[in-house]
C-alpha cells in the first residue's frame, strides 16, 4: 500500500544534528528489557529500530506483544539461541538457555565462552540434624548471598517443607514439639548484569529429623522401665543417646551390675566385646517391650535389654 504513516509536519530540507543526543528519545534505551516495558519506552511502532546500550545491539519490533522478548529481533551480528545447553562449556551452563532472548553479540559470545562469568552463590547456616523426638527446635537461620558477576540481590526466601515462611535474610525457625521430619531451603532471586541474566539460586535442603531417644548404661537392679516418663529414665540412666550408625553402641558394665540397652530395634543382637560372639537370649540377657512418655508427653515404644550380672567388668555392644 506504499507509505503507511503521514508525518505531523513537513521539513523542507535536511538538517544537521549539532548535539551528542539522538534526534528522537525512542532511539536508544539502557538495556534490552526496557524494550518490553511500556513505561520505559512508551511510543513505539512496528518496524521501529532501537539501540540497547547494555547489549550493544539494535533491535526491531514486529508489532506483536511488545512485552514478549521474542517479538524484538536483533539486527545483524547477534547470535540468538534460547535452547537449553546440554553440556557445560565455558560460561554456557548445562540446563540453561544458550543466550538470553535478546541474543549475544560476537564479542559477548566469545567472552562468555573463553571468560565465563563468576556465578553467584548462596548458603545458609543450617544442615541436616537429628534431634530428640518430642523436644523443641529453635534456631535462627541466616542466608548468605555472594553476588559475584550476577546482578544485584532482588529478594530472599526461606521455605519450610516447600512453603515460603520468610522473605528476610535472618529468620527464627521454631517447632515445638518436633514429632516428624521437616525440611528447610533458602532461595535468592537476583537481577541481570552485563554478564549474567536474572535468575534464582537455591541451597540444598536441610532436614530436621526427630528420633525416639534411646539409652545405654548399667544399674544395680533389673526393674523394668515400662510406663516411665523420659525424665524418669534419665534419672536412672542419664541423658539419652540417639543411636545412629555405629555411634554410642558400647557400654562398660561394672561387676555385679546389669547392662542396659533401651533400643528401637526389637531384634537386636547383644555382643560381647571380649569374644565378639552374641549372647544367648535368656541365658545372657532378657528383653521386653516398654512404653514410655516422650518429653512432650507423647507415648513411644522401645525394647529394653537387660544383660545379666557378672563377676568382672565387661563391655558389650548392640547391633
C-alpha positions in Angstrom: 0.0 0.0 0.0 3.1 2.2 -0.1 3.7 4.8 2.7 1.9 3.8 5.9 2.2 6.9 8.1 1.8 10.6 7.4 4.0 13.0 9.3 2.7 15.7 11.6 4.7 18.4 9.9 6.9 18.8 6.9 10.6 19.6 6.8 11.5 21.4 3.6 15.1 20.2 3.7 17.7 18.2 5.5 19.0 19.3 8.9 22.3 18.9 10.8 22.4 17.4 14.3 24.9 19.5 16.3 24.4 17.7 19.6 25.5 14.3 21.0 22.0 13.1 21.7 19.8 11.1 19.3 17.3 13.0 17.2 14.5 11.1 18.9 14.3 9.9 22.5 12.9 6.5 21.5 16.0 5.5 19.5 18.2 4.4 22.5 17.5 2.5 25.7 19.7 1.4 28.5 19.1 -2.3 28.3 17.0 -4.9 26.3 14.4 -5.3 29.0 13.5 -1.6 28.6 12.1 -2.5 25.2 9.5 -4.7 26.9 8.3 -2.0 29.3 5.7 0.5 28.2 6.8 3.0 30.9 10.4 2.9 29.8 9.7 3.1 26.1 6.1 4.3 25.6 5.9 5.3 22.0 6.8 2.5 19.5 5.6 1.3 16.2 6.0 -1.8 14.0 9.4 -1.7 12.4 11.0 0.7 14.9 14.7 0.2 15.4 16.1 0.9 18.9 19.7 0.6 20.2 20.2 -1.2 23.6 23.4 0.1 25.2 23.9 -2.8 27.6 23.7 -5.4 24.8 25.5 -3.2 22.3 22.9 -4.1 19.6 20.0 -2.8 17.6 16.5 -4.4 17.8 13.4 -4.1 15.7 9.8 -4.7 16.8 7.5 -6.9 14.8 4.3 -5.3 16.0 3.1 -8.2 18.2 3.0 -8.3 22.0 5.8 -5.8 22.9 6.3 -7.4 26.3 7.3 -10.7 24.7 11.1 -10.7 24.1 10.6 -13.0 21.1 8.9 -10.1 19.2 12.1 -8.0 19.3 14.5 -9.2 16.7 18.2 -8.3 16.7 19.6 -6.7 13.6 22.9 -8.1 12.3 25.7 -9.8 14.1 23.6 -11.1 17.1 23.6 -14.8 17.9 20.2 -16.0 19.4 19.6 -19.5 20.7 17.4 -19.9 23.7 17.5 -23.7 23.8 19.0 -25.2 27.0 22.6 -26.1 26.8 23.2 -29.9 27.1 26.8 -29.8 28.4 28.7 -27.0 30.2 31.3 -25.3 28.0 33.0 -22.2 29.3 30.2 -19.9 30.5 27.5 -21.8 28.8 25.9 -23.8 31.6 24.2 -27.1 31.2 20.4 -26.8 31.6 20.4 -23.0 31.0 19.4 -21.2 27.7 22.4 -20.7 25.5 21.6 -17.0 25.1 19.1 -14.6 26.6 16.1 -13.7 24.4 18.0 -10.7 23.1 20.9 -12.8 22.0 24.7 -12.2 22.2 27.0 -10.1 20.1 30.1 -11.9 18.7 32.2 -10.3 21.4 29.8 -11.2 24.1 29.6 -14.8 22.8 33.4 -15.1 22.8 33.8 -13.6 26.2 31.2 -16.0 27.6 32.9 -18.9 26.1 36.5 -18.0 27.0 36.0 -16.0 30.1 33.0 -17.5 31.9 31.2 -15.2 34.4 31.7 -16.0 38.1 28.3 -17.4 39.1 26.5 -16.2 42.2 26.4 -18.4 45.3 24.1 -19.0 48.2 24.4 -20.7 51.5 22.6 -20.9 54.9 23.9 -21.8 58.3 21.9 -24.9 58.9 22.4 -28.5 57.9 20.8 -31.9 58.4 20.1 -32.6 62.1 19.0 -35.4 64.3 17.1 -34.2 67.4 15.2 -36.0 70.1 11.6 -36.6 69.3 9.2 -34.6 71.4 11.6 -31.8 72.2 11.6 -28.3 70.7 13.6 -26.8 67.8 14.5 -23.1 67.8 17.3 -21.7 65.6 17.9 -18.5 63.7 18.6 -19.3 60.0 20.8 -16.8 58.2 21.0 -16.7 54.4 24.3 -15.6 52.7 24.4 -14.4 49.1 27.7 -13.9 47.1 26.8 -11.7 44.1 30.0 -12.3 42.1 29.2 -11.4 38.4 25.4 -11.5 38.8 23.2 -8.5 39.2 22.0 -7.1 42.5 20.1 -9.1 45.0 16.4 -8.9 44.4 14.9 -11.0 47.2 15.4 -13.6 49.9 13.2 -16.6 50.6 13.2 -19.3 53.2 11.0 -22.4 52.6 9.8 -24.9 55.1 8.5 -28.2 53.6 8.3 -26.4 50.2 6.2 -23.4 51.5 7.7 -19.9 51.9 7.8 -18.8 55.5 10.0 -15.8 55.3 11.5 -13.2 52.9 14.1 -12.0 55.4 17.8 -12.7 55.4 17.6 -14.0 59.0 14.6 -15.9 60.3 13.9 -17.5 63.7 12.5 -21.0 63.0 10.6 -22.7 65.8 8.9 -26.0 66.1 7.5 -27.3 69.4 7.3 -30.2 69.8 9.1 -31.8 66.9 7.3 -35.1 66.1 8.0 -35.5 62.4 10.6 -34.5 59.8 10.6 -31.0 58.3 12.9 -29.5 55.7 14.3 -26.0 55.2 15.6 -24.5 52.0 16.8 -21.0 51.1 16.4 -19.2 47.8 17.7 -15.9 46.3 16.4 -14.0 43.3 18.9 -11.7 41.6 18.8 -9.2 38.8 20.6 -9.3 35.4 24.0 -7.9 34.9 26.2 -7.3 31.8 27.4 -10.9 32.1 24.5 -12.9 33.5 20.8 -13.0 33.1 18.5 -12.5 36.0 17.9 -15.8 37.9 17.3 -17.8 41.0 19.6 -19.9 43.1 18.7 -22.2 46.0 20.5 -24.1 48.7 20.4 -27.8 49.3 17.6 -28.9 51.5 18.4 -29.3 55.3 16.2 -31.9 57.0 15.5 -31.9 60.7 14.8 -35.5 61.7 13.3 -36.3 65.2 14.4 -39.7 66.6 13.0 -41.6 69.6 15.5 -41.3 72.4 17.4 -44.4 73.2 19.7 -45.3 76.2 22.6 -47.4 77.2 24.2 -47.9 80.6 24.0 -50.1 83.7 22.3 -50.2 87.1 22.2 -52.4 90.2 18.8 -54.0 89.5 16.7 -55.1 86.6 13.5 -53.3 87.5 11.6 -52.5 84.3 11.5 -49.1 82.7 7.9 -49.7 81.4 5.4 -46.9 81.8 8.1 -44.4 83.0 8.5 -40.9 81.6 11.5 -39.8 79.6 12.8 -37.8 82.6 12.3 -40.7 85.0 14.5 -42.8 82.7 17.1 -40.0 82.6 17.2 -40.0 86.4 18.4 -43.7 86.2 20.5 -43.8 83.0 21.4 -40.2 82.3 20.8 -38.3 79.1 19.5 -40.3 76.1 21.8 -41.3 73.2 20.3 -41.0 69.8 21.8 -44.1 68.3 22.9 -43.5 64.7 25.0 -45.9 62.6 28.0 -47.0 64.8 27.7 -44.3 67.4 27.2 -44.8 71.1 26.7 -48.6 70.9 29.2 -49.8 73.5 28.7 -50.0 77.3 31.0 -50.7 80.1 29.3 -52.8 82.8 30.8 -52.9 86.3 30.9 -56.2 88.1 27.7 -57.0 89.8 25.5 -54.6 87.7 23.1 -55.2 84.9 23.9 -53.8 81.5 21.0 -51.9 79.9 20.1 -51.0 76.3 16.8 -49.3 75.5 16.6 -49.5 71.8 14.1 -49.0 68.9 15.4 -52.3 67.5 13.3 -55.1 68.8 15.5 -57.8 67.3 19.0 -56.5 68.2 22.0 -58.7 69.0 23.9 -58.2 72.2 27.5 -59.0 71.6 30.4 -59.5 74.0 33.2 -57.1 73.1 35.7 -59.6 74.6 34.7 -62.6 72.5 32.9 -61.0 69.6 30.1 -63.5 70.0 26.4 -62.7 70.6 24.9 -63.5 74.0 22.0 -66.0 74.1 18.6 -64.6 75.0 17.5 -65.9 78.3 21.0 -67.1 79.4 22.9 -63.9 78.7 20.2 -61.3 78.6 16.4 -60.7 78.7 14.3 -58.4 76.6 10.8 -57.0 76.7 8.8 -54.2 75.1 8.2 -51.0 77.1 6.1 -47.9 76.8 7.3 -44.5 78.0 6.4 -40.9 77.5 8.5 -38.5 75.4 9.4 -35.1 76.6 6.1 -33.6 75.3 4.0 -36.4 76.8 3.5 -38.4 73.6 3.8 -42.2 74.1 6.6 -44.2 72.4 7.8 -47.8 72.5 11.3 -49.2 73.0 12.7 -52.7 73.7 14.6 -53.0 76.9 17.6 -55.4 77.1 18.9 -56.4 80.5 22.3 -58.1 80.4 22.8 -60.5 83.3 25.2 -59.6 86.0 28.8 -60.9 86.0 31.7 -61.1 88.5 34.0 -58.9 86.4 33.8 -55.8 84.3 32.7 -56.4 80.7 32.0 -54.4 77.6 29.0 -55.1 75.4 27.6 -53.6 72.2 24.3 -53.7 70.4 23.7 -54.2 66.7 
